[in-house]
């Protein structure tokens, strides 16, 4: 009977379920809504209900069930603290999985893009986190739980910084920016009702993507206020990455001949045209860590890392370069 590997990239905005045969043939990719317990009023119960429904869609349209999954790799947002991982594992096992790995979704970038299986994943999407794996297999997560751990990056943070700059220009004597006129137009705001706009969370949330686009375009055009916001994001994530490098040591890695792979995952890395953010990120990581690093962008779904992780779990050894090249995903 045919067996399959399943990779799951469960973020706070969307979930990708990638199904492949154990031989490395692509079968299906389900792109759907979040399954993160952080996004449901009923928490883990909502997560389990959503994942069951999503998997039922994937399995039904391919004529299989959970018993046909040889192994699975789950990268889930909200798998940040030990008790969260324990609870998420209970839910995954309740669905029927027995052979699997589960960790914060940042792990999938390394599994998916670093052939050595060693390096860092720097997530800059809806939220932010850095996950590292060293040559001994030690895993370290830095951040991912909010401002108290220095998570000054991600879409929500960038949106808020842009709106703060808009308000500060009008009421706190801060510098002007090319962002501000299009922002007022987008939000239907004036100087007189700006405080109501700033406090209208639903309005800002609905317009997050457009607010960030306006800021990014201004940064590309050399606007100092916009550049400062995006550069600060690059520096913030770099501090987490450098901290992970120092804590994990990475002996034998971090030289010109054997640099540390840093996989960039997330919509802010991939969709923002302002390159200064990524440039200052790499520069800061190398200065703070004293190690040579290289940026790797995972262009495919991060769920591919889950499939490679599933094979690693099933075989007890990292997948070969040949196997990694077997899986041909459809153009997204």
N, C-alpha and C positions, 0 to 999 in steps of 0.2 A: 504493500500500500504506500502511495506517495506521502512523504512527510515534508514539512515546511518549516522555515524560520520566519519569525515575525519580529519586526522592528517597530517600536512605538515612540514617537516624539510627541509628548503631551505637554504643550505649553499653555499659558494662561489666555491665549487668544484662539489657538487652533490646535488640532491633533492630526498627525499623519500616521497612518498604519500602513506599513510596507510588508507585503507578503511575497516570499520567494521560496523556491524549492531548495532542499538541502544541497542540491547539485549546483545551485547558483543561477537558476532561471527566474527572471522576473515574472510574477504572476499578476499582482494588483497593487494599486496605491489608492487608499481612501484618504482624501483630504476633507476633514470635517471640523466640527466645533470643539471647544475645549472639553477636556475631561478632568481638569484640575479641581481638586477639592477646595481650593481657595476661591473658586468662582461660583460655588453653590451655597445657597442659604442653609442647606442641610449637610454641608461639608462632605465627609467621606461617603455618606450614603448617596449623595448626589453624584459623586465621582463614580462610584460603583455602578449606579443606574445608567449613567451616561456611557461608560465604557462597555457595559453589557449591550446596550442598544447599538453602539457604533460597531462593535465586533460582530454582532448578529448580522448587520448589513454586509460587512466584509465577508464573513463566512458563508452567508446565504447565497450571495451572488457568485461564489466560487465552489459551492457544493461541498463544503468541508465543515468540520467542527473543531472545538478546542483540542480534542484528543489527537488531531492530525498535526498539531504544532509540536515539532521536536524540541524546540527551545525558543525563547523569546528574550528580547532585550528592551526593557522599559526605561526611557528617560523622561521623568515626570517633573514638571514644575511643582514646587511645594514639597519636594522630597529633600528638605533642607536640614531638619533636625532629626535626631535618632528616633524619637517617638513617632514622627511623621512617616519615616521609612517603614517602621514596624507596622503601622496601621495600613499603609498603602500595600504592603506585602500581604496582609491579611485579606484585603479586598481582591487583589489579583489572584490569590489562591482560591478564594471563594468562587471566582469566575471559572476556575478549573485549571489554572496553570501550575505546573509542578517543577518544570525545568526552566529557570529564567534568571535574569539579573535585573535589578531595579536600583536606580540612583537618580540624583538630580539630572535634569535634561542636559546639563552642560557636558556630561560624560560622552554624549553621543558624537559631539564634534571631533573629539580625539579618536574615538573608535572608527569614525567614518573617514577621516581625512589624513591621519598620521599613520603611515604604513608601519612605523616602528612600534606604534601603540604607546609611545611615550610623548608627553608634551602637555600643553595647556589648551583649554577651550575657553575663549572669552566671549560670553554671550552679551549682545547689545541689541535687544529687541523690545518687546513690551516691558520687560524688566532687565536685570543684569545679574550676572554671577560669573565667577571664574572657577573652573575645576581643573585640577592637575593630576596627572598620573606619572610617577617616576619609573625608572628602570627596574625597581624592585616590586612594582605593582601597587605601591602605596598611593592612595587617593586622598586628595585634600580639596575641600570646597572653601572658597573665600567669598564671603558675602552671600547675597541672595535672599536676605530676610528683611531688608529695608534700610532706612537712613542710619540706624544705629550701628550698622556694620559698614557704613560708607558706600552704600549703593547709589552713588550719584551719577546715574546713567540710565539708559532705557528710555523708551518713548514717552512714558508718563512724566518722568523727571524733566526731559527736554522741553516738553510742552509747558510745564509749569515754569521753567526758567524763562522761556520766551514771554509768557504772560506777565511774569514778575517784572521783566525788563520794560514791557509796555507800560505797566502801572507806574514803575519807578521813574520813567521819563516824564510822565504827566504830573506826578505828585511828590517825587523825591529828588528832583534836580539831577537825575542821571542822564547819561548821554542819549542822544537821538539815534534812530536807526531806520534804514530803508524798510525794515519789516513792519513798522508801525501802521502806516496808512493802509496797506492791504489787510492787516490783521483787524483793524477797526471795521473795514468793509466786510470782511468775512463774518465777523461776529455781530454785525449790525449795531455796533457800539459807538458812542461819542465820549468825549472827555467828561461830560456831565454825568453820564450813567455808567462810567467805567467800573466803579466799585461794584455795581450790581452784576455786571458782566463777569468780573473776576470771581465773584462768589457763586456764579451759576455753574455748578459742577457739571450738570448734564449737558449744558451747551458746550463747555470746553471738552468734555469727554467725546461727544459726538463729532467734534471737529479736530480731534487730535492729529490725524494724518495731515490735514490741510495746514494746520498751524505749523507742524514740523517742516512741511514742504516749503512754506514761506520762509521760515528761518534758514533752511538749508540753501535755498536759492540766494538769499542775501549773503550767506557766508561764501558761497562760490563767487559772488560778485565783489568780495573784499570788504563787506560790511564788518566793522570792528566789533560791534556788539554781538552780532551773530557768530562771528569767528570765536569770540571768547567763550560763548556758551558751548559750542561743539568741541573746542579744544579742551575745555575743562572736563568734558566727558571722557575724552581720550586719556587725559592724565589720571582721572579717577580710576578707570578700569586698569590702567597700567600699574598703579600702586598695588592693586589686588593681585595682578599677575606677577609682579616682582616679589611680592610677599609670598606667593605660592612657590615660586622658584627657590627662594631662600629656605623655606621650610622643608621642601622636598629634596633639596640638594642637587639632584640631577648630575651626579658624578659621571664624568665622561661625556656629558652633553654641554652645549653652550659655547662651543668653539666655532671658529670660522669653517672648519671642515665638518663639524657635526653640530649644527645649530639646534636649538630647542624649537620645535614646531609650536606655533601658537595659532590655533584654528579660530577664525572669526566666524561666529554664527549669529544670525539675527538680522531683522529687517533694517535696523539702523546702520549696521555695517554695510549691508548689501545694497540698500536703496538710496542712501544719502549720497549725493554726488560730490560733496565737499571732502576732498582727500586729506586735508590738514588734520582732521580728527585721527585718522589711522596713522598718519606720519608721526604725530606727536606721541601717540600711543606707543609705537615701536621704539622711538627714541628714548622715552621715559623708562620703559621696561628695561632696556639694555643699560641705561645709566644707573638705575637703582639696583639691579641684580648683578651687574658686572658680567653678564652672560650674553653671548651672541644668539640672537633669536631670528626666526623668519616667520613671516605671516603666511598662513595657508587659509584660503577661503573655501569652505565647503559649499559648492554651488548646488549640489543635489540636496534633497531633503535629508535632514539630520537623522531621520528614521533609518537611513542606510547604515549608520553607525550601530543602530540597534540590531540589524540583521547580522552584521559582522560580529557583534558582541554575542549574539545568540549562537553563532557557529563556534566561537571561542569557548563558550560555556559547554557546548555539546562535545567538542573535541578535546578540550583541555589544553588547547594551544591556539595562538593567534592565527587567523586565516592567512594563507599565503598571498603573495602579490598576484599570482595567477588567478586565484579565486576572487580577489577583490576586483579584478578587471572583468570578470565574467558577467556581473550583474549590469545590464544595460537598462537604465531607467528611461521612461518616455520623457520627451521634452515638456517642461512645465510651462 
